[in-house]
Amino acid sequence: MDNRSVDILRGLTIDIVQNAHGGHLGIGLDAAPIMFTLFTKHLKVNPSMPDWVNRDRFVMSAGHGSALLYATLFLSGYQFTIEDLKNYRRLNSKTPGHPELGTFGVDITTGALGLGFASAVGIALSEKIYEEKYNKKAKKLFEKKPFPLVDYYTYVLVSDGDLMEGVSYEAASFAGNYNLEKLIVLYDSNKVSMDGTTDITFKEDVLLRFSSMGWDTFNVKNGNSIKEIDSAIKKAKKSSKPSIIKINTTIGFGSKYQGTNKIHNGELEKEDYEQLRQKLKLDGLPFTLIKEPAENIRNQVVTRGIKEYDAWEKVYADYKTTMNQEQISEFENIVFNKVNFDLTTLNINIDYDKKELLRDSNNKIMNLIPMGLSNFIGGSADTVTSTKTYLNDRNILSSKDYLGKNICFGVRENAMGAILNGLALSGFRPFGSTFLAFSDYLKPSIRMSALMNLPVTYIFTHDSITVGADGPTHQPVEQLASLRSIPNLNVYRPCDIKEIIGAWNCIIKDGKPAVISLARTEVKPQKDSNVNMVSKGAYIISEPDDSVDAVIIATGAEVQVAVSIKEKLKAENINVRIVSMPCMEKYDEQPESYKQELFPVGTKIFVIEYGSSFGWEKFVSSSDYLFTVDKFGKSASKDENLSYLEVNLDNIIVRIKNLL
């Protein structure tokens, strides 16, 4: 009956793709036995409670196989209808072209190949942390081990393409180093990618490579054998290491184009479609299901899922009898991602006479956040001594201490971003840091944070050409503009410690993906900077004594430059208003009436930011009013670079006077 059920799963998958006139059918045909075996024999889920905290997680990193995933979820009892399957890849359907968070049974939005794999590492790490934090331990040597409150596996289906991407190996190395033994990767090795067979580009021994990174490896010779796949998963679940199971399959199994890249994507030819349905012994119209083999899938998944869920409910009830209210609230706040913390209520001592690196100011504020957020966790890509994002007295997370709050990601920026997403998907409020010049490594993951609306905070330091003699390789020019172009991402560039407090307070309350960008510069707290006004995105930080002749918008450390310019122009009877704009996205949300308060109609507006002009044009009448940087700097001191790029103080003053 199980083999017949696989036929039904394959048949439904090809119907979905044919009806949509597109999709990726190759993996749908070859990986059906993998999906069937995982869902019916192992995956601990309850389709009627899809967000159950102790469910096993499944990540389809090979997201192009979405039609197979939706067919599997439908047959497993999730809330899909045949109409949902018929609407595959259509506007506002429940079955988008690639898996998306918010779809029943989908634990993560699948982005570029490899990202799902890397994010799954973050999900598996979360399980280890929760397991260590919440599960009861045996108090005596021979005492029976108590039932665990948190005890789930993270399964990932990957393709050859996933394992060609570098991010997967960064993440695999991290997972092996942190000994994430409940991470099980199912490698659909069909040896074909879009442009041809993989022997053109991909010859390494994948299992040997994973073994060298501290993984257990298994090989399934016959990808159609439910028994072999089942046996390998059972062995992987007993392993004390993360596991990868190589399952040798034939892409497009059953098609006349099987084993070739012609079946990788697209619908089948009519003749091929009909002969394949005959092979699978499918009668009737498309989307017609044979009752017994279809119910065989649902019964196995649902029966086991309800049993596991009911047992866990009793375990949780028992745990609550021994947990105090604070512990119960903490656990449930994580599960439901609830936050009730206001940084502005804390008494923070600010020395207005002391210059301080913005990184140091940020470190002070970050170390206050764990007082109200127990799920605040993060680290850096081997740059914490420079980015200053270490949480004091919170320990380093390791395979011997999963309760540490500081994660050492190593020089793995790409994987760091994806792992942060996995942590956020599991209830954490994570952060990661590196230099802004290296933010491009993280762009795919930042984009996925924004797409999934995850509360991940990316902290980038050394954020302008003022980093100096390290040269143009380390002097970010275009990165701020690039980050601001990402939808649903708030980019904060605070000018001092007060705006840093305001930025973090917005980030905590909004629960949205965000960037904090910090210059290397030392600054004094600005006299009229305002914690609460950061939520407006822009506000008047310095006002002239008389009528306003001009307005200067500045961000970050350049605000103090703007204030200095204001004072020098005042001596020449030129009255300038300074507007600090710590977050352009927040400003854009404000009503037109507020914007006009800042920028009276007819007033000349200037912008000072030591980065790209891209995005600032909307505020000025011409590019002459932009004191920005649109070319690479030099390996030189801060002052030499400012002069070379014509954005030093004296140059700006002369240009403003000429324009006025």
C-alpha positions as CSV (number, residue, x, y, z in Angstrom):
1,M,0.0,0.0,0.0
2,D,2.9,2.4,0.8
3,N,4.3,2.1,-2.7
4,R,0.8,2.7,-4.2
5,S,0.6,5.8,-2.0
6,V,3.8,7.1,-3.5
7,D,2.2,6.7,-7.0
8,I,-0.7,8.8,-5.8
9,L,1.7,11.4,-4.5
10,R,3.6,11.6,-7.8
11,G,0.3,11.7,-9.7
12,L,-1.0,14.6,-7.7
13,T,2.3,16.5,-8.1
14,I,2.2,16.2,-11.9
15,D,-1.4,17.3,-12.0
16,I,-0.5,20.4,-10.0
17,V,2.3,21.3,-12.4
18,Q,0.4,20.5,-15.6
19,N,-2.6,22.6,-14.4
20,A,-0.3,25.6,-13.7
21,H,1.6,25.1,-17.0
22,G,4.8,25.4,-15.0
23,G,6.8,24.4,-12.0
24,H,9.7,22.0,-11.3
25,L,8.5,18.5,-11.9
26,G,11.8,16.7,-11.9
27,I,12.3,16.8,-8.2
28,G,8.6,16.2,-7.7
29,L,8.8,12.8,-9.3
30,D,12.2,11.6,-7.9
31,A,11.8,12.8,-4.3
32,A,8.2,11.6,-3.7
33,P,9.4,8.4,-1.9
34,I,11.6,10.6,0.4
35,M,8.7,12.9,1.3
36,F,6.3,10.0,1.8
37,T,8.7,8.2,4.1
38,L,9.6,11.2,6.1
39,F,6.0,12.4,6.6
40,T,4.4,9.0,7.2
41,K,7.1,7.3,9.3
42,H,8.9,10.0,11.1
43,L,7.8,13.7,11.0
44,K,6.1,14.6,14.3
45,V,3.4,17.1,13.3
46,N,-0.3,17.6,14.0
47,P,-1.9,19.1,10.9
48,S,-4.8,20.5,13.0
49,M,-2.3,22.3,15.2
50,P,0.3,23.5,12.6
51,D,2.1,25.9,15.0
52,W,2.6,23.4,17.8
53,V,5.8,24.4,19.5
54,N,7.2,20.9,19.8
55,R,6.5,19.7,16.3
56,D,9.3,18.6,14.1
57,R,10.4,21.2,11.6
58,F,10.6,20.5,7.9
59,V,12.6,22.9,5.6
60,M,12.3,22.4,1.8
61,S,15.6,24.1,1.0
62,A,15.1,22.8,-2.6
63,G,12.1,25.1,-2.8
64,H,11.5,24.6,-6.5
65,G,9.9,21.3,-5.4
66,S,7.0,23.2,-3.9
67,A,4.4,21.2,-5.9
68,L,5.5,18.0,-4.3
69,L,5.4,19.7,-0.9
70,Y,1.9,21.0,-1.3
71,A,0.7,17.6,-2.6
72,T,2.3,16.0,0.5
73,L,0.8,18.5,2.9
74,F,-2.7,18.1,1.3
75,L,-2.5,14.3,1.5
76,S,-1.2,14.6,5.1
77,G,-4.3,16.4,6.3
78,Y,-3.3,20.0,6.3
79,Q,-5.9,22.7,5.5
80,F,-5.6,22.6,1.7
81,T,-8.4,21.9,-0.8
82,I,-8.1,20.6,-4.3
83,E,-8.9,24.2,-5.5
84,D,-5.9,25.4,-3.6
85,L,-3.7,22.9,-5.5
86,K,-5.4,24.0,-8.8
87,N,-4.4,27.6,-7.9
88,Y,-0.8,26.8,-7.7
89,R,1.4,29.8,-8.6
90,R,-1.5,32.1,-9.0
91,L,-2.1,35.5,-7.3
92,N,-3.0,35.3,-3.6
93,S,-3.2,31.5,-3.7
94,K,-2.3,29.3,-0.7
95,T,0.2,27.6,-2.9
96,P,2.8,30.0,-4.1
97,G,5.5,29.1,-6.6
98,H,8.1,28.6,-3.8
99,P,7.2,27.7,-0.2
100,E,6.3,30.8,1.9
101,L,5.9,31.3,5.6
102,G,2.2,31.6,6.4
103,T,1.3,28.6,4.2
104,F,-0.2,25.7,6.2
105,G,2.6,23.3,7.1
106,V,5.4,25.5,5.8
107,D,8.0,26.5,8.4
108,I,10.1,28.9,6.4
109,T,10.0,30.9,3.2
110,T,12.4,29.3,0.7
111,G,14.8,31.8,-0.8
112,A,17.9,31.1,-3.0
113,L,19.2,27.6,-2.9
114,G,21.2,26.9,0.2
115,L,19.5,29.5,2.4
116,G,16.9,27.0,3.6
117,F,19.6,24.6,4.7
118,A,21.5,27.4,6.5
119,S,18.4,28.7,8.2
120,A,17.5,25.1,9.3
121,V,20.8,25.2,11.3
122,G,19.4,28.2,13.2
123,I,16.2,26.2,13.9
124,A,18.2,23.2,15.1
125,L,20.3,25.5,17.3
126,S,17.1,26.9,18.8
127,E,16.0,23.4,19.8
128,K,19.3,22.7,21.6
129,I,19.0,26.0,23.5
130,Y,15.4,25.3,24.6
131,E,16.2,21.7,25.4
132,E,19.0,22.8,27.7
133,K,17.0,25.6,29.3
134,Y,13.6,24.0,29.9
135,N,13.9,20.2,30.0
136,K,14.0,18.6,33.4
137,K,17.2,16.7,34.2
138,A,17.5,13.5,36.2
139,K,18.5,14.5,39.8
140,K,20.0,11.2,40.7
141,L,22.4,8.9,39.0
142,F,20.0,6.1,38.1
143,E,16.8,8.1,38.1
144,K,14.6,7.7,35.1
145,K,15.0,10.5,32.6
146,P,12.0,12.9,32.8
147,F,9.9,13.5,29.7
148,P,11.3,16.5,27.7
149,L,9.2,19.6,27.2
150,V,11.2,20.5,24.0
151,D,12.3,17.6,21.8
152,Y,12.0,18.0,18.1
153,Y,14.0,17.3,15.0
154,T,14.7,19.6,12.1
155,Y,14.6,17.9,8.7
156,V,15.8,19.5,5.5
157,L,15.4,18.4,1.9
158,V,18.3,19.6,-0.2
159,S,19.2,19.3,-3.9
160,D,22.5,19.2,-5.6
161,G,22.1,22.9,-6.2
162,D,21.7,23.6,-2.5
163,L,25.0,21.9,-1.8
164,M,26.8,23.8,-4.6
165,E,26.0,27.1,-2.9
166,G,28.7,28.2,-0.5
167,V,26.3,29.2,2.3
168,S,25.4,25.6,2.8
169,Y,29.0,24.7,3.7
170,E,29.4,27.7,6.0
171,A,26.3,26.5,7.8
172,A,27.2,22.8,7.8
173,S,30.6,23.7,9.3
174,F,28.8,25.7,12.0
175,A,26.4,22.8,12.7
176,G,29.2,20.3,13.0
177,N,31.1,22.6,15.4
178,Y,28.1,23.1,17.6
179,N,27.1,19.4,17.4
180,L,23.4,19.9,16.4
181,E,22.5,16.2,16.4
182,K,18.8,16.7,15.8
183,L,19.5,18.2,12.4
184,I,18.9,15.7,9.6
185,V,19.5,16.6,6.0
186,L,17.9,14.5,3.2
187,Y,20.0,15.0,0.1
188,D,18.1,14.3,-3.1
189,S,21.1,13.3,-5.2
190,N,19.7,13.2,-8.7
191,K,22.9,14.4,-10.3
192,V,21.2,16.9,-12.6
193,S,20.8,20.7,-12.4
194,M,19.1,23.1,-14.8
195,D,21.9,23.3,-17.3
196,G,22.9,19.6,-17.4
197,T,24.3,16.8,-15.4
198,T,26.3,17.7,-12.3
199,D,29.5,16.0,-13.4
200,I,30.2,19.2,-15.4
201,T,30.5,21.3,-12.2
202,F,30.1,19.2,-9.1
203,K,32.4,16.2,-8.6
204,E,33.4,16.3,-4.9
205,D,32.5,13.5,-2.5
206,V,29.8,15.3,-0.6
207,L,29.6,12.8,2.2
208,L,33.3,12.9,2.8
209,R,33.2,16.6,3.0
210,F,30.4,16.6,5.5
211,S,32.2,13.9,7.5
212,S,35.2,16.2,7.8
213,M,32.9,18.8,9.3
214,G,31.7,16.6,12.1
215,W,28.6,15.1,10.5
216,D,27.4,11.5,10.4
217,T,26.8,10.4,6.8
218,F,24.5,7.7,5.3
219,N,23.9,6.5,1.8
220,V,20.7,5.2,0.3
221,K,21.5,3.5,-3.0
222,N,17.9,3.1,-4.2
223,G,15.9,6.3,-3.9
224,N,12.7,4.5,-4.6
225,S,13.1,2.2,-1.6
226,I,10.9,3.3,1.3
227,K,12.5,0.7,3.5
228,E,16.1,2.0,2.8
229,I,15.1,5.6,3.3
230,D,13.2,4.7,6.5
231,S,16.2,2.7,7.9
232,A,18.6,5.6,7.2
233,I,16.4,8.1,9.0
234,K,16.2,5.8,12.0
235,K,20.0,5.6,12.1
236,A,20.3,9.3,11.8
237,K,17.9,9.9,14.7
238,K,20.2,7.8,16.9
239,S,23.3,9.7,15.9
240,S,25.1,12.0,18.3
241,K,26.0,14.3,15.4
242,P,24.1,16.2,12.7
243,S,23.4,13.8,9.9
244,I,23.2,13.9,6.1
245,I,21.5,11.1,4.1
246,K,22.5,10.9,0.5
247,I,19.6,9.4,-1.4
248,N,20.4,8.4,-5.0
249,T,17.5,9.2,-7.2
250,T,16.6,9.7,-10.9
251,I,15.3,13.1,-11.8
252,G,11.9,13.0,-13.4
253,F,11.5,9.3,-12.6
254,G,9.0,7.8,-15.0
255,S,9.1,10.5,-17.6
256,K,10.6,9.8,-21.0
257,Y,13.1,12.5,-20.2
258,Q,14.1,11.0,-16.8
259,G,17.7,11.5,-15.9
260,T,18.1,14.6,-18.0
261,N,17.9,18.4,-17.4
262,K,14.9,18.5,-19.8
263,I,12.7,17.4,-17.0
264,H,14.1,19.8,-14.4
265,N,11.4,22.4,-14.9
266,G,8.3,23.1,-17.0
267,E,5.2,21.1,-17.7
268,L,5.2,17.7,-19.4
269,E,4.4,17.1,-23.1
270,K,0.9,15.8,-23.5
271,E,2.2,12.3,-24.6
272,D,4.6,12.1,-21.7
273,Y,2.0,13.2,-19.2
274,E,-0.4,10.5,-20.4
275,Q,2.1,7.7,-20.5
276,L,3.3,8.7,-17.0
277,R,-0.2,8.6,-15.6
278,Q,-0.6,5.1,-17.1
279,K,2.6,4.0,-15.5
280,L,1.3,5.2,-12.2
281,K,-2.0,3.5,-12.8
282,L,-4.0,6.7,-12.4
283,D,-7.5,6.7,-14.0
284,G,-10.0,9.4,-14.3
285,L,-9.6,13.2,-14.6
286,P,-6.6,15.1,-13.2
287,F,-6.8,15.6,-9.4
288,T,-8.8,12.4,-9.0
289,L,-7.5,10.5,-5.9
290,I,-7.8,6.8,-5.2
291,K,-9.3,6.5,-1.8
292,E,-7.2,3.8,0.0
293,P,-3.7,4.9,-0.9
294,A,-4.5,8.5,-0.4
295,E,-6.0,7.8,3.1
296,N,-3.0,5.7,3.9
297,I,-0.8,8.8,3.9
298,R,-3.3,10.9,6.0
299,N,-4.0,8.2,8.5
300,Q,-0.3,7.6,9.2
301,V,0.6,11.3,9.6
302,V,-2.5,12.3,11.6
303,T,-2.7,9.3,13.9
304,R,0.9,9.6,15.0
305,G,0.6,13.4,15.2
306,I,-2.5,13.4,17.4
307,K,-0.9,10.8,19.7
308,E,2.3,12.8,20.0
309,Y,0.5,16.1,20.6
310,D,-1.8,14.7,23.3
311,A,1.2,13.2,25.1
312,W,3.0,16.5,24.9
313,E,0.0,18.4,26.3
314,K,0.2,16.2,29.4
315,V,3.9,16.7,29.7
316,Y,3.4,20.5,29.5
317,A,0.7,20.4,32.1
318,D,3.1,18.5,34.4
319,Y,5.9,21.0,33.8
320,K,3.7,23.9,34.7
321,T,3.1,22.4,38.1
322,T,6.8,22.7,38.9
323,M,7.4,26.1,37.0
324,N,6.8,29.4,38.6
325,Q,4.7,32.0,36.9
326,E,7.8,33.9,35.6
327,Q,9.1,30.7,33.9
328,I,5.7,29.9,32.4
329,S,5.3,33.4,31.1
330,E,8.9,33.4,29.7
331,F,8.2,30.1,27.8
332,E,4.9,31.2,26.5
333,N,6.2,34.6,25.5
334,I,8.9,32.9,23.4
335,V,6.3,30.5,21.9
336,F,4.0,33.4,20.9
337,N,6.8,36.0,20.5
338,K,5.3,38.4,23.0
339,V,7.3,41.4,24.2
340,N,6.5,43.9,26.9
341,F,9.7,45.9,27.4
342,D,10.3,49.7,27.1
343,L,14.0,50.8,27.1
344,T,13.0,54.4,27.6
345,T,11.8,53.6,31.1
346,L,15.3,52.7,32.3
347,N,17.5,55.3,34.0
348,I,20.5,55.5,31.7
349,N,23.3,57.9,32.8
350,I,24.5,60.0,29.8
351,D,27.6,62.1,30.1
352,Y,27.1,65.0,27.7
353,D,30.7,66.2,28.0
354,K,32.3,62.9,26.9
355,K,33.0,61.9,23.4
356,E,32.4,58.2,22.8
357,L,32.5,55.8,19.9
358,L,29.0,55.0,18.7
359,R,30.0,51.3,18.9
360,D,30.7,51.7,22.6
361,S,27.4,53.6,23.1
362,N,25.6,50.8,21.3
363,N,27.3,48.2,23.5
364,K,26.0,49.9,26.7
365,I,22.4,49.8,25.4
366,M,22.6,46.3,24.1
367,N,23.7,45.1,27.5
368,L,20.5,46.5,29.0
369,I,18.2,44.7,26.6
370,P,18.5,41.2,28.2
371,M,16.9,42.7,31.4
372,G,13.6,42.7,29.5
373,L,14.2,40.2,26.7
374,S,15.2,36.7,27.8
375,N,15.3,35.6,24.1
376,F,17.8,38.3,23.0
377,I,20.8,36.5,21.5
378,G,23.4,37.0,18.8
379,G,27.0,37.5,17.9
380,S,29.3,38.5,15.1
381,A,31.1,37.1,12.1
382,D,34.5,37.1,13.9
383,T,34.4,40.9,14.4
384,V,33.0,41.3,17.9
385,T,36.2,43.0,19.2
386,S,35.5,45.8,16.6
387,T,31.7,45.8,16.4
388,K,31.5,45.7,20.2
389,T,28.3,43.7,20.3
390,Y,29.3,41.3,23.1
391,L,26.7,40.8,25.8
392,N,28.7,41.0,29.1
393,D,28.5,38.2,31.7
394,R,26.2,36.2,29.3
395,N,28.8,33.5,28.3
396,I,29.7,32.3,24.9
397,L,27.3,29.7,23.4
398,S,29.1,26.4,22.7
399,S,28.4,22.7,22.4
400,K,29.2,22.5,26.1
401,D,27.0,25.6,27.1
402,Y,23.9,26.1,24.9
403,L,22.7,28.8,27.4
404,G,25.4,31.3,26.4
405,K,24.0,34.4,24.8
406,N,27.0,35.2,22.6
407,I,27.3,33.2,19.4
408,C,30.6,33.0,17.6
409,F,29.7,32.6,14.0
410,G,33.2,32.6,12.7
411,V,34.1,34.2,9.4
412,R,30.8,33.1,8.0
413,E,28.7,36.2,7.3
414,N,26.5,34.5,4.8
415,A,25.6,31.7,7.1
416,M,25.2,34.1,10.1
417,G,22.3,35.9,8.4
418,A,20.5,32.7,7.6
419,I,21.1,31.2,11.0
420,L,19.7,34.4,12.6
421,N,16.5,33.8,10.5
422,G,16.3,30.3,11.8
423,L,16.6,31.6,15.4
424,A,13.9,34.2,14.8
425,L,11.6,31.6,13.3
426,S,12.0,29.7,16.6
427,G,11.0,32.6,18.9
428,F,14.3,34.4,19.5
429,R,15.1,38.1,19.0
430,P,18.5,37.6,17.4
431,F,21.2,40.0,16.2
432,G,24.3,39.7,14.1
433,S,27.1,42.1,13.4
434,T,30.0,42.9,11.1
435,F,31.4,45.8,9.1
436,L,29.0,47.5,6.7
437,A,31.4,46.9,3.8
438,F,30.7,43.2,4.3
439,S,26.9,43.5,4.4
440,D,26.7,42.2,0.9
441,Y,27.5,38.8,2.1
442,L,24.3,38.9,4.1
443,K,22.0,40.5,1.6
444,P,20.2,37.2,0.6
445,S,19.3,36.5,4.3
446,I,18.4,40.2,5.0
447,R,16.0,40.0,2.1
448,M,14.5,36.8,3.5
449,S,14.2,38.5,7.0
450,A,12.2,41.3,5.3
451,L,10.1,38.9,3.2
452,M,9.2,36.8,6.3
453,N,8.9,39.9,8.6
454,L,11.3,38.4,11.1
455,P,12.6,40.3,14.2
456,V,16.2,40.1,13.2
457,T,18.6,43.0,13.9
458,Y,21.7,43.4,11.7
459,I,24.3,45.7,13.3
460,F,26.8,47.2,10.9
461,T,29.7,49.3,12.0
462,H,32.5,51.3,10.3
463,D,29.7,52.5,8.0
464,S,31.2,55.3,6.0
465,I,34.3,56.5,4.2
466,T,35.6,57.9,7.5
467,V,37.1,54.4,8.3
468,G,40.1,55.8,6.6
469,A,43.4,54.0,5.8
470,D,41.9,50.5,5.4
471,G,41.1,51.8,1.9
472,P,38.1,51.6,-0.4
473,T,37.7,47.8,0.2
474,H,36.6,48.7,3.7
475,Q,34.9,52.0,3.0
476,P,31.2,51.4,2.3
477,V,29.7,53.7,-0.3
478,E,26.7,52.0,-1.8
479,Q,25.6,49.7,1.0
480,L,23.3,52.0,3.0
481,A,21.4,52.9,-0.2
482,S,21.2,49.2,-1.0
483,L,19.8,48.3,2.4
484,R,17.3,51.1,2.3
485,S,16.0,49.7,-1.0
486,I,14.9,46.5,0.6
487,P,11.1,46.6,1.3
488,N,10.0,46.0,4.9
489,L,13.4,46.7,6.4
490,N,14.0,49.7,8.8
491,V,17.5,51.1,8.5
492,Y,18.5,53.1,11.6
493,R,21.6,55.4,11.5
494,P,21.6,57.0,14.9
495,C,23.7,60.1,15.7
496,D,24.4,59.4,19.4
497,I,23.6,57.3,22.4
498,K,20.1,58.8,22.8
499,E,19.1,57.9,19.2
500,I,20.6,54.5,19.7
501,I,18.2,54.0,22.7
502,G,15.4,55.2,20.5
503,A,16.3,52.9,17.6
504,W,16.5,49.8,19.8
505,N,13.2,50.7,21.5
506,C,11.5,50.9,18.0
507,I,13.1,47.6,17.0
508,I,11.9,45.9,20.2
509,K,8.4,47.2,19.9
510,D,7.9,46.8,16.2
511,G,9.2,43.3,16.0
512,K,10.4,43.9,12.4
513,P,13.7,43.3,10.6
514,A,16.0,46.1,11.1
515,V,19.5,47.4,10.6
516,I,21.5,49.6,12.9
517,S,24.4,51.4,11.1
518,L,27.1,53.0,13.1
519,A,30.1,55.2,12.1
520,R,33.5,54.6,13.5
521,T,33.5,58.2,14.7
522,E,33.6,59.5,18.3
523,V,30.7,61.8,19.1
524,K,29.3,63.7,22.1
525,P,25.6,63.3,22.9
526,Q,23.8,66.0,21.0
527,K,22.1,68.6,23.2
528,D,18.7,68.3,21.6
529,S,18.7,64.7,20.3
530,N,15.6,62.9,21.3
531,V,15.0,59.2,22.2
532,N,11.3,59.3,21.5
533,M,11.5,61.2,18.2
534,V,13.4,58.4,16.6
535,S,10.1,56.7,16.1
536,K,9.2,59.6,13.7
537,G,12.2,58.8,11.6
538,A,13.2,62.4,11.4
539,Y,12.9,65.5,13.7
540,I,14.4,68.9,14.3
541,I,17.5,68.5,16.4
542,S,18.8,72.1,16.2
543,E,16.8,75.2,15.4
544,P,18.1,78.7,14.5
545,D,17.2,81.7,16.6
546,D,15.5,83.4,13.7
547,S,13.6,82.5,10.5
548,V,14.8,79.4,8.6
549,D,17.0,80.1,5.5
550,A,17.8,76.5,4.9
551,V,17.4,73.0,6.2
552,I,20.2,70.4,6.5
553,I,19.2,66.8,6.8
554,A,22.0,64.6,8.3
555,T,22.3,61.1,9.7
556,G,24.5,59.3,12.0
557,A,27.8,60.9,13.0
558,E,27.3,63.5,10.2
559,V,24.7,65.2,12.5
560,Q,27.5,66.7,14.6
561,V,29.1,67.9,11.3
562,A,25.8,69.6,10.4
563,V,25.5,71.2,13.8
564,S,29.1,72.6,13.4
565,I,28.2,74.0,10.0
566,K,25.0,75.6,11.4
567,E,27.1,77.5,14.0
568,K,29.6,78.7,11.4
569,L,26.9,79.9,9.1
570,K,25.1,81.6,12.0
571,A,28.2,83.9,12.3
572,E,27.4,85.0,8.7
573,N,23.7,85.6,9.5
574,I,22.6,82.5,7.7
575,N,20.0,80.6,9.7
576,V,19.9,76.9,9.3
577,R,17.7,74.2,10.8
578,I,19.2,70.8,11.3
579,V,17.0,67.7,10.9
580,S,18.3,64.4,12.1
581,M,16.9,61.5,10.1
582,P,17.9,58.3,11.9
583,C,15.4,56.2,9.9
584,M,14.2,57.2,6.4
585,E,11.6,54.4,6.4
586,K,10.0,55.7,9.6
587,Y,10.0,59.2,8.2
588,D,8.2,57.9,5.1
589,E,5.4,56.6,7.2
590,Q,4.6,60.0,8.7
591,P,1.7,62.2,7.6
592,E,2.3,65.0,5.1
593,S,1.5,67.6,7.7
594,Y,4.4,66.5,9.9
595,K,6.8,66.4,6.9
596,Q,5.8,70.0,6.1
597,E,6.6,71.1,9.7
598,L,10.2,69.8,9.1
599,F,10.6,71.2,5.6
600,P,8.5,74.3,5.0
601,V,7.5,74.8,1.4
602,G,10.1,76.8,-0.6
603,T,12.9,76.2,1.9
604,K,16.2,75.0,0.4
605,I,17.1,71.6,1.7
606,F,20.6,70.1,1.9
607,V,21.7,66.5,2.8
608,I,24.9,65.4,4.5
609,E,25.7,61.7,4.6
610,Y,29.0,60.1,3.8
611,G,27.5,57.5,1.5
612,S,25.7,57.1,-1.8
613,S,23.4,59.9,-3.0
614,F,20.9,57.2,-4.2
615,G,17.6,57.7,-2.5
616,W,18.3,61.2,-1.3
617,E,17.3,62.9,-4.5
618,K,13.6,63.1,-3.4
619,F,14.5,65.6,-0.7
620,V,16.4,68.2,-2.8
621,S,15.8,70.4,-5.9
622,S,19.1,69.2,-7.6
623,S,22.1,67.0,-6.9
624,D,24.1,70.2,-6.0
625,Y,22.4,70.1,-2.7
626,L,23.7,66.6,-1.8
627,F,26.9,66.3,0.2
628,T,27.2,62.6,-0.3
629,V,29.7,60.2,-1.8
630,D,29.3,58.6,-5.2
631,K,32.8,57.3,-5.9
632,F,35.2,55.0,-4.1
633,G,37.6,56.6,-1.6
634,K,41.3,56.1,-1.1
635,S,43.6,54.4,1.3
636,A,44.2,57.5,3.4
637,S,43.2,59.2,6.7
638,K,39.7,60.2,7.5
639,D,40.5,63.9,6.8
640,E,42.3,63.2,3.6
641,N,39.4,61.2,2.3
642,L,36.9,63.9,3.2
643,S,39.0,66.4,1.3
644,Y,39.5,64.1,-1.7
645,L,35.7,63.5,-1.9
646,E,34.9,67.2,-1.4
647,V,32.7,66.6,1.7
648,N,35.0,68.2,4.3
649,L,33.6,70.9,6.6
650,D,35.1,73.9,4.8
651,N,34.1,72.6,1.3
652,I,30.5,72.0,2.4
653,I,30.2,75.5,3.9
654,V,31.5,77.2,0.7
655,R,29.1,75.2,-1.4
656,I,26.1,76.0,0.8
657,K,26.9,79.7,0.8
658,N,27.2,79.7,-3.0
659,L,23.8,77.9,-3.4
660,L,22.1,80.3,-1.0
